[in-house]
Amino acid sequence: MPNNIAPSESEISLAELRGDCARMAPHWVVPAKAAPTPVAPSLIHGVTVPDASARLIDAMSEYGD
């Protein structure tokens, strides 16, 4: 009787995982990317940031000082 029980994750080697992925790759369909629609500069009015987020970023000196 064949063993139909899948091995646990710790029993699968990286090489086996890469092989499984390589065999599955032809079955994966990649949808066509749609080009983003450009936005007119006149429609851009700035960015609104919630107060809590602004305080968080302000407290991170490596990003703002």
mmCIF file as Biopython writes it, N, C-alpha, C and O atoms, coordinates in Angstrom:
data_model
#
loop_
_atom_site.group_PDB
_atom_site.id
_atom_site.type_symbol
_atom_site.label_atom_id
_atom_site.label_alt_id
_atom_site.label_comp_id
_atom_site.label_asym_id
_atom_site.label_entity_id
_atom_site.label_seq_id
_atom_site.pdbx_PDB_ins_code
_atom_site.Cartn_x
_atom_site.Cartn_y
_atom_site.Cartn_z
_atom_site.occupancy
_atom_site.B_iso_or_equiv
_atom_site.auth_seq_id
_atom_site.auth_asym_id
_atom_site.pdbx_PDB_model_num
ATOM 1   N N  . MET A ? 1  ? 0.842  -1.177 0.000   1.0 0.0 1  A 1 
ATOM 2   C CA . MET A ? 1  ? 0.000  0.000  0.000   1.0 0.0 1  A 1 
ATOM 3   C C  . MET A ? 1  ? 0.891  1.246  0.000   1.0 0.0 1  A 1 
ATOM 4   O O  . MET A ? 1  ? 1.777  1.354  0.847   1.0 0.0 1  A 1 
ATOM 5   N N  . PRO A ? 2  ? 0.675  2.214  -0.950  1.0 0.0 2  A 1 
ATOM 6   C CA . PRO A ? 2  ? 1.541  3.402  -1.009  1.0 0.0 2  A 1 
ATOM 7   C C  . PRO A ? 2  ? 1.294  4.331  0.175   1.0 0.0 2  A 1 
ATOM 8   O O  . PRO A ? 2  ? 0.203  4.381  0.744   1.0 0.0 2  A 1 
ATOM 9   N N  . ASN A ? 3  ? 2.341  5.057  0.521   1.0 0.0 3  A 1 
ATOM 10  C CA . ASN A ? 3  ? 2.254  6.010  1.628   1.0 0.0 3  A 1 
ATOM 11  C C  . ASN A ? 3  ? 1.725  7.334  1.082   1.0 0.0 3  A 1 
ATOM 12  O O  . ASN A ? 3  ? 2.435  8.027  0.353   1.0 0.0 3  A 1 
ATOM 13  N N  . ASN A ? 4  ? 0.494  7.691  1.425   1.0 0.0 4  A 1 
ATOM 14  C CA . ASN A ? 4  ? -0.121 8.929  0.936   1.0 0.0 4  A 1 
ATOM 15  C C  . ASN A ? 4  ? -0.022 10.060 1.940   1.0 0.0 4  A 1 
ATOM 16  O O  . ASN A ? 4  ? -0.690 11.083 1.790   1.0 0.0 4  A 1 
ATOM 17  N N  . ILE A ? 5  ? 0.792  9.892  2.951   1.0 0.0 5  A 1 
ATOM 18  C CA . ILE A ? 5  ? 0.946  10.916 3.979   1.0 0.0 5  A 1 
ATOM 19  C C  . ILE A ? 5  ? 2.091  11.839 3.575   1.0 0.0 5  A 1 
ATOM 20  O O  . ILE A ? 5  ? 3.209  11.381 3.336   1.0 0.0 5  A 1 
ATOM 21  N N  . ALA A ? 6  ? 1.811  13.127 3.501   1.0 0.0 6  A 1 
ATOM 22  C CA . ALA A ? 6  ? 2.842  14.105 3.136   1.0 0.0 6  A 1 
ATOM 23  C C  . ALA A ? 6  ? 3.840  14.245 4.278   1.0 0.0 6  A 1 
ATOM 24  O O  . ALA A ? 6  ? 3.458  14.208 5.447   1.0 0.0 6  A 1 
ATOM 25  N N  . PRO A ? 7  ? 5.121  14.407 3.940   1.0 0.0 7  A 1 
ATOM 26  C CA . PRO A ? 7  ? 6.113  14.598 5.003   1.0 0.0 7  A 1 
ATOM 27  C C  . PRO A ? 7  ? 5.897  15.939 5.688   1.0 0.0 7  A 1 
ATOM 28  O O  . PRO A ? 7  ? 5.348  16.870 5.099   1.0 0.0 7  A 1 
ATOM 29  N N  . SER A ? 8  ? 6.334  16.025 6.935   1.0 0.0 8  A 1 
ATOM 30  C CA . SER A ? 8  ? 6.218  17.302 7.635   1.0 0.0 8  A 1 
ATOM 31  C C  . SER A ? 8  ? 7.196  18.292 7.028   1.0 0.0 8  A 1 
ATOM 32  O O  . SER A ? 8  ? 8.127  17.900 6.324   1.0 0.0 8  A 1 
ATOM 33  N N  . GLU A ? 9  ? 6.987  19.577 7.300   1.0 0.0 9  A 1 
ATOM 34  C CA . GLU A ? 9  ? 7.846  20.623 6.717   1.0 0.0 9  A 1 
ATOM 35  C C  . GLU A ? 9  ? 9.312  20.407 7.062   1.0 0.0 9  A 1 
ATOM 36  O O  . GLU A ? 9  ? 10.187 20.684 6.241   1.0 0.0 9  A 1 
ATOM 37  N N  . SER A ? 10 ? 9.591  19.917 8.261   1.0 0.0 10 A 1 
ATOM 38  C CA . SER A ? 10 ? 10.977 19.748 8.662   1.0 0.0 10 A 1 
ATOM 39  C C  . SER A ? 10 ? 11.656 18.595 7.919   1.0 0.0 10 A 1 
ATOM 40  O O  . SER A ? 10 ? 12.882 18.488 7.939   1.0 0.0 10 A 1 
ATOM 41  N N  . GLU A ? 11 ? 10.874 17.731 7.265   1.0 0.0 11 A 1 
ATOM 42  C CA . GLU A ? 11 ? 11.438 16.600 6.537   1.0 0.0 11 A 1 
ATOM 43  C C  . GLU A ? 11 ? 11.684 16.921 5.059   1.0 0.0 11 A 1 
ATOM 44  O O  . GLU A ? 11 ? 12.255 16.098 4.344   1.0 0.0 11 A 1 
ATOM 45  N N  . ILE A ? 12 ? 11.269 18.088 4.595   1.0 0.0 12 A 1 
ATOM 46  C CA . ILE A ? 12 ? 11.437 18.473 3.203   1.0 0.0 12 A 1 
ATOM 47  C C  . ILE A ? 12 ? 12.695 19.332 3.083   1.0 0.0 12 A 1 
ATOM 48  O O  . ILE A ? 12 ? 12.852 20.324 3.794   1.0 0.0 12 A 1 
ATOM 49  N N  . SER A ? 13 ? 13.580 18.941 2.180   1.0 0.0 13 A 1 
ATOM 50  C CA . SER A ? 13 ? 14.811 19.714 2.010   1.0 0.0 13 A 1 
ATOM 51  C C  . SER A ? 13 ? 14.553 20.899 1.081   1.0 0.0 13 A 1 
ATOM 52  O O  . SER A ? 13 ? 13.549 20.938 0.368   1.0 0.0 13 A 1 
ATOM 53  N N  . LEU A ? 14 ? 15.457 21.844 1.100   1.0 0.0 14 A 1 
ATOM 54  C CA . LEU A ? 14 ? 15.351 23.005 0.219   1.0 0.0 14 A 1 
ATOM 55  C C  . LEU A ? 14 ? 15.383 22.565 -1.238  1.0 0.0 14 A 1 
ATOM 56  O O  . LEU A ? 14 ? 14.653 23.109 -2.067  1.0 0.0 14 A 1 
ATOM 57  N N  . ALA A ? 15 ? 16.215 21.594 -1.552  1.0 0.0 15 A 1 
ATOM 58  C CA . ALA A ? 15 ? 16.301 21.101 -2.932  1.0 0.0 15 A 1 
ATOM 59  C C  . ALA A ? 15 ? 14.973 20.497 -3.376  1.0 0.0 15 A 1 
ATOM 60  O O  . ALA A ? 15 ? 14.541 20.705 -4.510  1.0 0.0 15 A 1 
ATOM 61  N N  . GLU A ? 16 ? 14.326 19.751 -2.486  1.0 0.0 16 A 1 
ATOM 62  C CA . GLU A ? 16 ? 13.023 19.165 -2.825  1.0 0.0 16 A 1 
ATOM 63  C C  . GLU A ? 16 ? 11.981 20.261 -3.033  1.0 0.0 16 A 1 
ATOM 64  O O  . GLU A ? 16 ? 11.171 20.193 -3.957  1.0 0.0 16 A 1 
ATOM 65  N N  . LEU A ? 17 ? 12.012 21.264 -2.169  1.0 0.0 17 A 1 
ATOM 66  C CA . LEU A ? 17 ? 11.064 22.370 -2.288  1.0 0.0 17 A 1 
ATOM 67  C C  . LEU A ? 17 ? 11.271 23.117 -3.597  1.0 0.0 17 A 1 
ATOM 68  O O  . LEU A ? 17 ? 10.303 23.434 -4.289  1.0 0.0 17 A 1 
ATOM 69  N N  . ARG A ? 18 ? 12.524 23.400 -3.944  1.0 0.0 18 A 1 
ATOM 70  C CA . ARG A ? 18 ? 12.814 24.085 -5.208  1.0 0.0 18 A 1 
ATOM 71  C C  . ARG A ? 18 ? 12.368 23.243 -6.398  1.0 0.0 18 A 1 
ATOM 72  O O  . ARG A ? 18 ? 11.856 23.779 -7.381  1.0 0.0 18 A 1 
ATOM 73  N N  . GLY A ? 19 ? 12.559 21.927 -6.313  1.0 0.0 19 A 1 
ATOM 74  C CA . GLY A ? 19 ? 12.117 21.040 -7.384  1.0 0.0 19 A 1 
ATOM 75  C C  . GLY A ? 19 ? 10.604 21.057 -7.531  1.0 0.0 19 A 1 
ATOM 76  O O  . GLY A ? 19 ? 10.085 21.099 -8.646  1.0 0.0 19 A 1 
ATOM 77  N N  . ASP A ? 20 ? 9.898  21.023 -6.407  1.0 0.0 20 A 1 
ATOM 78  C CA . ASP A ? 20 ? 8.429  21.089 -6.447  1.0 0.0 20 A 1 
ATOM 79  C C  . ASP A ? 20 ? 7.976  22.394 -7.100  1.0 0.0 20 A 1 
ATOM 80  O O  . ASP A ? 20 ? 7.059  22.398 -7.921  1.0 0.0 20 A 1 
ATOM 81  N N  . CYS A ? 21 ? 8.619  23.493 -6.733  1.0 0.0 21 A 1 
ATOM 82  C CA . CYS A ? 21 ? 8.247  24.797 -7.300  1.0 0.0 21 A 1 
ATOM 83  C C  . CYS A ? 21 ? 8.540  24.834 -8.799  1.0 0.0 21 A 1 
ATOM 84  O O  . CYS A ? 21 ? 7.746  25.366 -9.575  1.0 0.0 21 A 1 
ATOM 85  N N  . ALA A ? 22 ? 9.671  24.275 -9.205  1.0 0.0 22 A 1 
ATOM 86  C CA . ALA A ? 22 ? 10.027 24.270 -10.625 1.0 0.0 22 A 1 
ATOM 87  C C  . ALA A ? 22 ? 9.018  23.460 -11.439 1.0 0.0 22 A 1 
ATOM 88  O O  . ALA A ? 22 ? 8.693  23.828 -12.568 1.0 0.0 22 A 1 
ATOM 89  N N  . ARG A ? 23 ? 8.528  22.372 -10.874 1.0 0.0 23 A 1 
ATOM 90  C CA . ARG A ? 23 ? 7.532  21.566 -11.580 1.0 0.0 23 A 1 
ATOM 91  C C  . ARG A ? 23 ? 6.183  22.276 -11.648 1.0 0.0 23 A 1 
ATOM 92  O O  . ARG A ? 23 ? 5.425  22.066 -12.595 1.0 0.0 23 A 1 
ATOM 93  N N  . MET A ? 24 ? 5.874  23.105 -10.668 1.0 0.0 24 A 1 
ATOM 94  C CA . MET A ? 24 ? 4.577  23.792 -10.640 1.0 0.0 24 A 1 
ATOM 95  C C  . MET A ? 24 ? 4.582  25.086 -11.450 1.0 0.0 24 A 1 
ATOM 96  O O  . MET A ? 24 ? 3.527  25.546 -11.884 1.0 0.0 24 A 1 
ATOM 97  N N  . ALA A ? 25 ? 5.755  25.674 -11.656 1.0 0.0 25 A 1 
ATOM 98  C CA . ALA A ? 25 ? 5.850  26.978 -12.318 1.0 0.0 25 A 1 
ATOM 99  C C  . ALA A ? 25 ? 5.115  27.041 -13.656 1.0 0.0 25 A 1 
ATOM 100 O O  . ALA A ? 25 ? 4.456  28.048 -13.917 1.0 0.0 25 A 1 
ATOM 101 N N  . PRO A ? 26 ? 5.189  26.027 -14.517 1.0 0.0 26 A 1 
ATOM 102 C CA . PRO A ? 26 ? 4.465  26.121 -15.789 1.0 0.0 26 A 1 
ATOM 103 C C  . PRO A ? 26 ? 2.936  26.184 -15.617 1.0 0.0 26 A 1 
ATOM 104 O O  . PRO A ? 26 ? 2.223  26.580 -16.538 1.0 0.0 26 A 1 
ATOM 105 N N  . HIS A ? 27 ? 2.450  25.799 -14.455 1.0 0.0 27 A 1 
ATOM 106 C CA . HIS A ? 27 ? 1.006  25.787 -14.219 1.0 0.0 27 A 1 
ATOM 107 C C  . HIS A ? 27 ? 0.485  27.123 -13.682 1.0 0.0 27 A 1 
ATOM 108 O O  . HIS A ? 27 ? -0.725 27.346 -13.642 1.0 0.0 27 A 1 
ATOM 109 N N  . TRP A ? 28 ? 1.388  28.003 -13.273 1.0 0.0 28 A 1 
ATOM 110 C CA . TRP A ? 28 ? 0.988  29.284 -12.715 1.0 0.0 28 A 1 
ATOM 111 C C  . TRP A ? 28 ? 0.779  30.290 -13.832 1.0 0.0 28 A 1 
ATOM 112 O O  . TRP A ? 28 ? 1.634  30.458 -14.703 1.0 0.0 28 A 1 
ATOM 113 N N  . VAL A ? 29 ? -0.351 30.947 -13.798 1.0 0.0 29 A 1 
ATOM 114 C CA . VAL A ? 29 ? -0.671 31.946 -14.808 1.0 0.0 29 A 1 
ATOM 115 C C  . VAL A ? 29 ? -0.387 33.325 -14.225 1.0 0.0 29 A 1 
ATOM 116 O O  . VAL A ? 29 ? -0.850 33.661 -13.134 1.0 0.0 29 A 1 
ATOM 117 N N  . VAL A ? 30 ? 0.369  34.103 -14.957 1.0 0.0 30 A 1 
ATOM 118 C CA . VAL A ? 30 ? 0.679  35.462 -14.519 1.0 0.0 30 A 1 
ATOM 119 C C  . VAL A ? 30 ? -0.198 36.413 -15.316 1.0 0.0 30 A 1 
ATOM 120 O O  . VAL A ? 30 ? -0.078 36.489 -16.538 1.0 0.0 30 A 1 
ATOM 121 N N  . PRO A ? 31 ? -1.087 37.145 -14.630 1.0 0.0 31 A 1 
ATOM 122 C CA . PRO A ? 31 ? -1.944 38.079 -15.364 1.0 0.0 31 A 1 
ATOM 123 C C  . PRO A ? 31 ? -1.129 39.222 -15.968 1.0 0.0 31 A 1 
ATOM 124 O O  . PRO A ? 31 ? -0.103 39.633 -15.426 1.0 0.0 31 A 1 
ATOM 125 N N  . ALA A ? 32 ? -1.602 39.712 -17.081 1.0 0.0 32 A 1 
ATOM 126 C CA . ALA A ? 32 ? -0.937 40.848 -17.726 1.0 0.0 32 A 1 
ATOM 127 C C  . ALA A ? 32 ? -1.064 42.068 -16.833 1.0 0.0 32 A 1 
ATOM 128 O O  . ALA A ? 32 ? -2.127 42.335 -16.273 1.0 0.0 32 A 1 
ATOM 129 N N  . LYS A ? 33 ? 0.026  42.804 -16.705 1.0 0.0 33 A 1 
ATOM 130 C CA . LYS A ? 33 ? -0.004 44.018 -15.885 1.0 0.0 33 A 1 
ATOM 131 C C  . LYS A ? 33 ? -0.586 45.162 -16.698 1.0 0.0 33 A 1 
ATOM 132 O O  . LYS A ? 33 ? -0.194 45.407 -17.839 1.0 0.0 33 A 1 
ATOM 133 N N  . ALA A ? 34 ? -1.512 45.839 -16.091 1.0 0.0 34 A 1 
ATOM 134 C CA . ALA A ? 34 ? -2.068 47.029 -16.724 1.0 0.0 34 A 1 
ATOM 135 C C  . ALA A ? 34 ? -1.191 48.222 -16.339 1.0 0.0 34 A 1 
ATOM 136 O O  . ALA A ? 34 ? -0.804 48.367 -15.180 1.0 0.0 34 A 1 
ATOM 137 N N  . ALA A ? 35 ? -0.892 49.046 -17.288 1.0 0.0 35 A 1 
ATOM 138 C CA . ALA A ? 35 ? -0.094 50.243 -17.015 1.0 0.0 35 A 1 
ATOM 139 C C  . ALA A ? 35 ? -0.924 51.201 -16.162 1.0 0.0 35 A 1 
ATOM 140 O O  . ALA A ? 35 ? -2.105 51.411 -16.440 1.0 0.0 35 A 1 
ATOM 141 N N  . PRO A ? 36 ? -0.320 51.782 -15.129 1.0 0.0 36 A 1 
ATOM 142 C CA . PRO A ? 36 ? -1.062 52.724 -14.304 1.0 0.0 36 A 1 
ATOM 143 C C  . PRO A ? 36 ? -1.460 53.964 -15.113 1.0 0.0 36 A 1 
ATOM 144 O O  . PRO A ? 36 ? -0.709 54.443 -15.962 1.0 0.0 36 A 1 
ATOM 145 N N  . THR A ? 37 ? -2.637 54.453 -14.828 1.0 0.0 37 A 1 
ATOM 146 C CA . THR A ? 37 ? -3.122 55.651 -15.508 1.0 0.0 37 A 1 
ATOM 147 C C  . THR A ? 37 ? -2.454 56.870 -14.892 1.0 0.0 37 A 1 
ATOM 148 O O  . THR A ? 37 ? -2.528 57.056 -13.678 1.0 0.0 37 A 1 
ATOM 149 N N  . PRO A ? 38 ? -1.806 57.701 -15.690 1.0 0.0 38 A 1 
ATOM 150 C CA . PRO A ? 38 ? -1.166 58.898 -15.137 1.0 0.0 38 A 1 
ATOM 151 C C  . PRO A ? 38 ? -2.202 59.843 -14.520 1.0 0.0 38 A 1 
ATOM 152 O O  . PRO A ? 38 ? -3.334 59.945 -14.993 1.0 0.0 38 A 1 
ATOM 153 N N  . VAL A ? 39 ? -1.795 60.514 -13.476 1.0 0.0 39 A 1 
ATOM 154 C CA . VAL A ? 39 ? -2.658 61.485 -12.796 1.0 0.0 39 A 1 
ATOM 155 C C  . VAL A ? 39 ? -2.130 62.870 -13.115 1.0 0.0 39 A 1 
ATOM 156 O O  . VAL A ? 39 ? -0.933 63.138 -13.005 1.0 0.0 39 A 1 
ATOM 157 N N  . ALA A ? 40 ? -3.026 63.732 -13.504 1.0 0.0 40 A 1 
ATOM 158 C CA . ALA A ? 40 ? -2.632 65.110 -13.814 1.0 0.0 40 A 1 
ATOM 159 C C  . ALA A ? 40 ? -2.127 65.793 -12.546 1.0 0.0 40 A 1 
ATOM 160 O O  . ALA A ? 40 ? -2.742 65.655 -11.489 1.0 0.0 40 A 1 
ATOM 161 N N  . PRO A ? 41 ? -1.021 66.526 -12.633 1.0 0.0 41 A 1 
ATOM 162 C CA . PRO A ? 41 ? -0.506 67.222 -11.443 1.0 0.0 41 A 1 
ATOM 163 C C  . PRO A ? 41 ? -1.540 68.140 -10.793 1.0 0.0 41 A 1 
ATOM 164 O O  . PRO A ? 41 ? -1.497 68.351 -9.581  1.0 0.0 41 A 1 
ATOM 165 N N  . SER A ? 42 ? -2.457 68.681 -11.569 1.0 0.0 42 A 1 
ATOM 166 C CA . SER A ? 42 ? -3.466 69.567 -10.997 1.0 0.0 42 A 1 
ATOM 167 C C  . SER A ? 42 ? -4.422 68.833 -10.059 1.0 0.0 42 A 1 
ATOM 168 O O  . SER A ? 42 ? -5.116 69.465 -9.263  1.0 0.0 42 A 1 
ATOM 169 N N  . LEU A ? 43 ? -4.462 67.502 -10.148 1.0 0.0 43 A 1 
ATOM 170 C CA . LEU A ? 43 ? -5.344 66.722 -9.274  1.0 0.0 43 A 1 
ATOM 171 C C  . LEU A ? 43 ? -4.662 66.294 -7.982  1.0 0.0 43 A 1 
ATOM 172 O O  . LEU A ? 43 ? -5.316 65.773 -7.079  1.0 0.0 43 A 1 
ATOM 173 N N  . ILE A ? 44 ? -3.350 66.510 -7.888  1.0 0.0 44 A 1 
ATOM 174 C CA . ILE A ? 44 ? -2.612 66.124 -6.693  1.0 0.0 44 A 1 
ATOM 175 C C  . ILE A ? 44 ? -2.581 67.317 -5.754  1.0 0.0 44 A 1 
ATOM 176 O O  . ILE A ? 44 ? -2.027 68.365 -6.086  1.0 0.0 44 A 1 
ATOM 177 N N  . HIS A ? 45 ? -3.178 67.153 -4.585  1.0 0.0 45 A 1 
ATOM 178 C CA . HIS A ? 45 ? -3.290 68.272 -3.640  1.0 0.0 45 A 1 
ATOM 179 C C  . HIS A ? 45 ? -2.526 68.027 -2.351  1.0 0.0 45 A 1 
ATOM 180 O O  . HIS A ? 45 ? -2.732 68.745 -1.373  1.0 0.0 45 A 1 
ATOM 181 N N  . GLY A ? 46 ? -1.661 67.043 -2.325  1.0 0.0 46 A 1 
ATOM 182 C CA . GLY A ? 46 ? -0.903 66.759 -1.115  1.0 0.0 46 A 1 
ATOM 183 C C  . GLY A ? 46 ? -1.330 65.445 -0.497  1.0 0.0 46 A 1 
ATOM 184 O O  . GLY A ? 46 ? -2.193 64.738 -1.018  1.0 0.0 46 A 1 
ATOM 185 N N  . VAL A ? 47 ? -0.721 65.144 0.594   1.0 0.0 47 A 1 
ATOM 186 C CA . VAL A ? 47 ? -0.966 63.898 1.293   1.0 0.0 47 A 1 
ATOM 187 C C  . VAL A ? 47 ? -1.490 64.219 2.678   1.0 0.0 47 A 1 
ATOM 188 O O  . VAL A ? 47 ? -0.968 65.095 3.368   1.0 0.0 47 A 1 
ATOM 189 N N  . THR A ? 48 ? -2.518 63.505 3.072   1.0 0.0 48 A 1 
ATOM 190 C CA . THR A ? 48 ? -3.056 63.662 4.419   1.0 0.0 48 A 1 
ATOM 191 C C  . THR A ? 48 ? -2.550 62.512 5.271   1.0 0.0 48 A 1 
ATOM 192 O O  . THR A ? 48 ? -2.739 61.345 4.927   1.0 0.0 48 A 1 
ATOM 193 N N  . VAL A ? 49 ? -1.905 62.843 6.382   1.0 0.0 49 A 1 
ATOM 194 C CA . VAL A ? 49 ? -1.347 61.840 7.275   1.0 0.0 49 A 1 
ATOM 195 C C  . VAL A ? 49 ? -2.055 61.949 8.619   1.0 0.0 49 A 1 
ATOM 196 O O  . VAL A ? 49 ? -2.144 63.041 9.180   1.0 0.0 49 A 1 
ATOM 197 N N  . PRO A ? 50 ? -2.561 60.835 9.146   1.0 0.0 50 A 1 
ATOM 198 C CA . PRO A ? 50 ? -3.203 60.876 10.461  1.0 0.0 50 A 1 
ATOM 199 C C  . PRO A ? 50 ? -2.209 61.372 11.520  1.0 0.0 50 A 1 
ATOM 200 O O  . PRO A ? 50 ? -1.010 61.116 11.418  1.0 0.0 50 A 1 
ATOM 201 N N  . ASP A ? 51 ? -2.712 62.075 12.525  1.0 0.0 51 A 1 
ATOM 202 C CA . ASP A ? 51 ? -1.851 62.641 13.571  1.0 0.0 51 A 1 
ATOM 203 C C  . ASP A ? 51 ? -0.975 61.589 14.243  1.0 0.0 51 A 1 
ATOM 204 O O  . ASP A ? 51 ? 0.203  61.840 14.502  1.0 0.0 51 A 1 
ATOM 205 N N  . ALA A ? 52 ? -1.534 60.418 14.526  1.0 0.0 52 A 1 
ATOM 206 C CA . ALA A ? 52 ? -0.762 59.366 15.196  1.0 0.0 52 A 1 
ATOM 207 C C  . ALA A ? 52 ? 0.421  58.929 14.323  1.0 0.0 52 A 1 
ATOM 208 O O  . ALA A ? 52 ? 1.514  58.690 14.837  1.0 0.0 52 A 1 
ATOM 209 N N  . SER A ? 53 ? 0.209  58.826 13.030  1.0 0.0 53 A 1 
ATOM 210 C CA . SER A ? 53 ? 1.294  58.431 12.132  1.0 0.0 53 A 1 
ATOM 211 C C  . SER A ? 53 ? 2.340  59.523 12.037  1.0 0.0 53 A 1 
ATOM 212 O O  . SER A ? 53 ? 3.536  59.233 12.003  1.0 0.0 53 A 1 
ATOM 213 N N  . ALA A ? 54 ? 1.910  60.766 11.994  1.0 0.0 54 A 1 
ATOM 214 C CA . ALA A ? 54 ? 2.854  61.877 11.909  1.0 0.0 54 A 1 
ATOM 215 C C  . ALA A ? 54 ? 3.718  61.927 13.168  1.0 0.0 54 A 1 
ATOM 216 O O  . ALA A ? 54 ? 4.920  62.180 13.083  1.0 0.0 54 A 1 
ATOM 217 N N  . ARG A ? 55 ? 3.118  61.687 14.334  1.0 0.0 55 A 1 
ATOM 218 C CA . ARG A ? 55 ? 3.894  61.685 15.582  1.0 0.0 55 A 1 
ATOM 219 C C  . ARG A ? 55 ? 4.900  60.538 15.585  1.0 0.0 55 A 1 
ATOM 220 O O  . ARG A ? 55 ? 6.026  60.701 16.055  1.0 0.0 55 A 1 
ATOM 221 N N  . LEU A ? 56 ? 4.501  59.387 15.066  1.0 0.0 56 A 1 
ATOM 222 C CA . LEU A ? 56 ? 5.395  58.241 15.024  1.0 0.0 56 A 1 
ATOM 223 C C  . LEU A ? 56 ? 6.617  58.544 14.162  1.0 0.0 56 A 1 
ATOM 224 O O  . LEU A ? 56 ? 7.749  58.286 14.570  1.0 0.0 56 A 1 
ATOM 225 N N  . ILE A ? 57 ? 6.389  59.081 12.989  1.0 0.0 57 A 1 
ATOM 226 C CA . ILE A ? 57 ? 7.501  59.403 12.084  1.0 0.0 57 A 1 
ATOM 227 C C  . ILE A ? 57 ? 8.350  60.532 12.659  1.0 0.0 57 A 1 
ATOM 228 O O  . ILE A ? 57 ? 9.574  60.508 12.535  1.0 0.0 57 A 1 
ATOM 229 N N  . ASP A ? 58 ? 7.715  61.515 13.286  1.0 0.0 58 A 1 
ATOM 230 C CA . ASP A ? 58 ? 8.455  62.631 13.871  1.0 0.0 58 A 1 
ATOM 231 C C  . ASP A ? 58 ? 9.381  62.140 14.974  1.0 0.0 58 A 1 
ATOM 232 O O  . ASP A ? 58 ? 10.445 62.719 15.192  1.0 0.0 58 A 1 
ATOM 233 N N  . ALA A ? 59 ? 8.990  61.085 15.668  1.0 0.0 59 A 1 
ATOM 234 C CA . ALA A ? 59 ? 9.794  60.544 16.767  1.0 0.0 59 A 1 
ATOM 235 C C  . ALA A ? 59 ? 10.968 59.704 16.266  1.0 0.0 59 A 1 
ATOM 236 O O  . ALA A ? 59 ? 11.847 59.347 17.051  1.0 0.0 59 A 1 
ATOM 237 N N  . MET A ? 60 ? 10.996 59.390 14.988  1.0 0.0 60 A 1 
ATOM 238 C CA . MET A ? 60 ? 12.066 58.568 14.434  1.0 0.0 60 A 1 
ATOM 239 C C  . MET A ? 60 ? 13.129 59.499 13.834  1.0 0.0 60 A 1 
ATOM 240 O O  . MET A ? 60 ? 13.027 59.905 12.677  1.0 0.0 60 A 1 
ATOM 241 N N  . SER A ? 61 ? 14.131 59.827 14.622  1.0 0.0 61 A 1 
ATOM 242 C CA . SER A ? 61 ? 15.100 60.849 14.219  1.0 0.0 61 A 1 
ATOM 243 C C  . SER A ? 61 ? 15.836 60.490 12.937  1.0 0.0 61 A 1 
ATOM 244 O O  . SER A ? 61 ? 16.190 61.389 12.175  1.0 0.0 61 A 1 
ATOM 245 N N  . GLU A ? 62 ? 16.081 59.210 12.669  1.0 0.0 62 A 1 
ATOM 246 C CA . GLU A ? 62 ? 16.836 58.879 11.460  1.0 0.0 62 A 1 
ATOM 247 C C  . GLU A ? 62 ? 16.052 59.175 10.194  1.0 0.0 62 A 1 
ATOM 248 O O  . GLU A ? 62 ? 16.639 59.228 9.113   1.0 0.0 62 A 1 
ATOM 249 N N  . TYR A ? 63 ? 14.745 59.370 10.296  1.0 0.0 63 A 1 
ATOM 250 C CA . TYR A ? 63 ? 13.955 59.692 9.122   1.0 0.0 63 A 1 
ATOM 251 C C  . TYR A ? 63 ? 13.676 61.184 8.966   1.0 0.0 63 A 1 
ATOM 252 O O  . TYR A ? 63 ? 13.360 61.635 7.865   1.0 0.0 63 A 1 
ATOM 253 N N  . GLY A ? 64 ? 13.784 61.946 10.028  1.0 0.0 64 A 1 
ATOM 254 C CA . GLY A ? 64 ? 13.363 63.323 9.914   1.0 0.0 64 A 1 
ATOM 255 C C  . GLY A ? 64 ? 14.399 64.382 10.277  1.0 0.0 64 A 1 
ATOM 256 O O  . GLY A ? 64 ? 14.207 65.556 9.960   1.0 0.0 64 A 1 
ATOM 257 N N  . ASP A ? 65 ? 15.461 64.009 10.916  1.0 0.0 65 A 1 
ATOM 258 C CA . ASP A ? 65 ? 16.423 65.027 11.366  1.0 0.0 65 A 1 
ATOM 259 C C  . ASP A ? 65 ? 17.609 65.118 10.456  1.0 0.0 65 A 1 
ATOM 260 O O  . ASP A ? 65 ? 18.508 65.924 10.693  1.0 0.0 65 A 1 
#
